[in-house]
């Protein structure tokens, strides 16, 4: 059990641990990850975790705690990078057509026109369209919210969709 003078929560004791182990921990992590910035980050995170759990860590076990925390954080980072790479490799690659500046410009112009078309809808139609498409509200929920019948909601949605289709055909 921790004696009061060896409590890791005591700032002097914590500083002693930091001075004693920070360089060797950083070097150890550098040998593991071969990136000095990452090694320093891992070391700092381990010491932060030691401070957060200082009441639970015995002075004699502080070194093992720090090395274990840093190693586990590094392994978690490696595992995360592997998941990201696996996902990137599994995604079908876009064709050059979809990434061309012309495509991106056309897409941006279309989105602006669509937004202005939605803005041009009468209030009731725009409200119903956005509640349904953005907020995922059902016709029944919208009818209750707006104090109208479901049939009125259906008619507003139908008119909104017809108007949007007509505008989009012109684009």
C-alpha positions as CSV (number, residue, x, y, z in Angstrom):
1,X,0.0,0.0,0.0
2,X,1.2,3.6,-0.7
3,X,2.7,5.4,2.1
4,X,1.9,9.1,2.2
5,X,5.5,10.1,1.3
6,X,5.4,7.7,-1.7
7,X,2.0,8.5,-3.1
8,X,2.1,9.0,-6.8
9,X,-0.4,11.7,-6.3
10,X,2.1,13.8,-4.5
11,X,3.6,16.3,-6.9
12,X,7.2,15.8,-5.8
13,X,6.9,12.0,-6.1
14,X,5.2,12.4,-9.5
15,X,8.0,14.7,-10.7
16,X,10.6,12.2,-9.5
17,X,8.9,9.5,-11.5
18,X,8.8,11.8,-14.5
19,X,12.5,12.6,-14.3
20,X,13.4,9.0,-13.7
21,X,11.4,7.4,-16.5
22,X,10.3,9.9,-19.1
23,X,13.5,9.7,-21.3
24,X,13.7,5.9,-21.2
25,X,10.0,5.6,-22.0
26,X,10.3,8.0,-24.9
27,X,13.3,6.2,-26.2
28,X,11.6,2.8,-25.9
29,X,8.5,4.1,-27.7
30,X,10.7,5.6,-30.4
31,X,12.3,2.2,-31.0
32,X,8.8,0.8,-31.3
33,X,7.3,3.4,-33.6
34,X,10.3,5.0,-35.3
35,X,8.7,8.4,-35.0
36,X,10.0,10.8,-32.4
37,X,6.9,13.0,-32.3
38,X,4.7,10.0,-31.9
39,X,7.0,8.6,-29.2
40,X,6.8,11.9,-27.3
41,X,3.0,12.0,-27.6
42,X,2.7,8.4,-26.3
43,X,5.0,9.2,-23.4
44,X,3.0,12.3,-22.5
45,X,-0.3,10.4,-22.8
46,X,1.1,7.7,-20.4
47,X,2.1,10.3,-17.8
48,X,-1.3,12.0,-18.1
49,X,-2.9,8.6,-17.5
50,X,-0.6,8.0,-14.5
51,X,-1.7,11.3,-13.0
52,X,-5.3,10.5,-13.6
53,X,-5.0,7.2,-11.9
54,X,-2.3,8.2,-9.3
55,X,-4.4,7.0,-6.4
56,X,-4.6,3.5,-7.8
57,X,-0.9,3.1,-8.8
58,X,1.7,2.1,-6.3
59,X,5.0,4.0,-6.5
60,X,6.9,0.7,-7.1
61,X,4.6,-0.1,-10.0
62,X,4.7,3.3,-11.7
63,X,7.3,2.3,-14.3
64,X,5.5,-0.8,-15.3
65,X,2.2,1.2,-15.5
66,X,3.8,3.8,-17.7
67,X,5.4,1.4,-20.1
68,X,2.2,-0.7,-20.3
69,X,0.0,2.3,-21.0
70,X,2.3,3.7,-23.7
71,X,2.6,0.2,-25.4
72,X,-1.1,-0.3,-25.4
73,X,-1.7,3.2,-26.8
74,X,0.8,2.5,-29.6
75,X,-0.8,-0.9,-30.4
76,X,-4.2,0.8,-30.5
77,X,-2.9,3.4,-33.0
78,X,-1.4,0.6,-35.1
79,X,-4.7,-1.3,-35.1
80,X,-6.6,1.9,-36.0
81,X,-4.3,2.6,-38.9
82,X,-4.7,-1.0,-40.1
83,X,-8.5,-0.6,-40.0
84,X,-8.3,2.7,-42.0
85,X,-6.0,1.1,-44.6
86,X,-8.2,-2.0,-44.9
87,X,-11.2,0.3,-45.4
88,X,-9.4,2.4,-48.0
89,X,-8.3,-0.7,-49.9
90,X,-11.8,-2.2,-49.8
91,X,-13.5,0.9,-51.2
92,X,-14.1,0.8,-54.9
93,X,-11.9,3.5,-56.4
94,X,-13.6,6.4,-58.1
95,X,-13.0,6.8,-61.8
96,X,-11.1,9.8,-63.1
97,X,-14.4,11.2,-64.5
98,X,-15.9,11.6,-61.1
99,X,-12.8,13.4,-59.7
100,X,-12.3,15.8,-62.5
101,X,-12.5,19.5,-61.8
102,X,-15.3,19.8,-64.3
103,X,-17.4,17.1,-62.5
104,X,-16.8,18.8,-59.2
105,X,-17.8,22.2,-60.6
106,X,-20.9,20.7,-62.1
107,X,-21.8,19.0,-58.9
108,X,-21.3,22.3,-57.0
109,X,-23.5,24.1,-59.5
110,X,-26.2,21.4,-59.3
111,X,-26.2,21.6,-55.5
112,X,-26.6,25.4,-55.6
113,X,-29.5,25.1,-58.1
114,X,-31.2,22.4,-56.0
115,X,-30.9,24.6,-52.9
116,X,-32.4,27.5,-54.7
117,X,-35.2,25.3,-56.1
118,X,-36.0,24.1,-52.5
119,X,-35.9,27.7,-51.4
120,X,-38.4,28.6,-54.2
121,X,-41.0,26.1,-52.9
122,X,-44.0,27.6,-51.1
123,X,-43.6,27.6,-47.3
124,X,-45.9,24.6,-46.7
125,X,-44.3,22.4,-49.4
126,X,-40.8,23.3,-48.4
127,X,-41.5,22.6,-44.7
128,X,-43.0,19.2,-45.5
129,X,-40.2,18.3,-48.0
130,X,-37.4,19.2,-45.5
131,X,-39.1,17.6,-42.5
132,X,-39.4,14.4,-44.5
133,X,-36.1,14.3,-46.3
134,X,-33.8,15.9,-43.7
135,X,-35.5,15.2,-40.4
136,X,-36.9,11.8,-41.6
137,X,-40.4,12.6,-40.2
138,X,-43.3,10.4,-41.3
139,X,-46.4,11.8,-42.8
140,X,-48.3,11.0,-39.6
141,X,-45.7,12.8,-37.5
142,X,-45.7,15.8,-39.7
143,X,-49.6,15.9,-39.7
144,X,-49.5,16.0,-35.9
145,X,-46.8,18.6,-35.7
146,X,-48.5,20.9,-38.2
147,X,-52.0,20.3,-37.1
148,X,-53.3,19.1,-40.6
149,X,-54.4,15.8,-42.0
150,X,-52.1,13.2,-43.4
151,X,-53.8,13.8,-46.8
152,X,-52.8,17.4,-46.7
153,X,-49.2,16.4,-46.0
154,X,-49.3,13.9,-48.9
155,X,-50.6,16.6,-51.3
156,X,-48.0,19.1,-50.2
157,X,-45.2,16.5,-50.7
158,X,-46.5,15.5,-54.1
159,X,-46.6,19.2,-55.2
160,X,-43.2,19.8,-53.8
161,X,-41.7,16.8,-55.6
162,X,-43.4,17.7,-58.9
163,X,-42.1,21.2,-58.7
164,X,-38.5,20.1,-57.9
165,X,-38.5,17.5,-60.7
166,X,-39.6,20.2,-63.2
167,X,-36.8,22.6,-62.0
168,X,-34.2,19.8,-62.1
169,X,-35.2,18.8,-65.6
170,X,-34.4,22.4,-66.7
171,X,-30.9,22.2,-65.2
